[in-house]
Amino acid sequence: MILIHPDREALSSAAAELFVREARQAIAERGSFISLLSGGETPRRTYELLACSRLRDQVPWERVHLFWGDERCVPRDDPRSNYRMVREALLDYLPIPPSHIHPITCEGGADAGAAWYEAELRAFSHGGIPRFDLVFLGIGEDGHIASLFPGSRLLGETERLVAVSTRENEAIQRVTVTVPVINQAALIVFLVSGEEKAPIVREALAGMREMPARLIHPVDGKLFWLLDEAAVRLAQE
Ligand code: 6PG
């Protein structure tokens, strides 16, 4: 499903409302809600709106577990840290138990971090692939999702849940979930805003050339694209 909003604020508001709706439904049905959060800048406003009392107070945060889809191997107070972005926008305002916050860490190195996070995910799924109730994803101008970059051998990973990723011309390493984790979700939501994303959105929606988004097919769930008008400008031509 493709949902188009006038601008980033409307997109972010819709995404925050969606999070609350999904959380309340999952908790009512199963007693818990686990979500995989996206990094980058696009979701920041969504998280900020979710932290506002009008929405925050509708969620029983003691029933929620938050994970990250990827992380850069930098200190947690580094401006490039996805954990820092979510902490600043959301976590600092939530009555959520610290044990329910599951950031990726690269302590001991990226490989150790990936192995640890894989164990963390498997602990949530009795050894299998965890079924996240909600996965937020962004998309880079080159088409990457999480830290799965176009042409990466990680795109074909079918066994590991978490892997070390590197980006061309980027000195740091990254830790990312793999496609099977994303596709196991009950609901996958792409959040895409801005005219700079219009070319990649057009290619993604048209299923053009080999790119990570083409691999995102929920096994037994739903896939939403929440876009603003700037991001779909070319796709509508
Ligand atoms: C990351 C993100 C990444 C992000 C895209 C879009 O760590 O880089 O997880 O996958 O979603 O790069 O980023 P923006 O929202 O900043 O455009």
Boltz pocket constraint, residues with backbone or C-beta under 6 A from the ligand:
constraints:
  - pocket:
      binder: B
      contacts: [[A, 38], [A, 39], [A, 40], [A, 41], [A, 42], [A, 43], [A, 69], [A, 70], [A, 71], [A, 72], [A, 82], [A, 137], [A, 138], [A, 139], [A, 140], [A, 141], [A, 144], [A, 145], [A, 146], [A, 147], [A, 191]]
      max_distance: 6.0
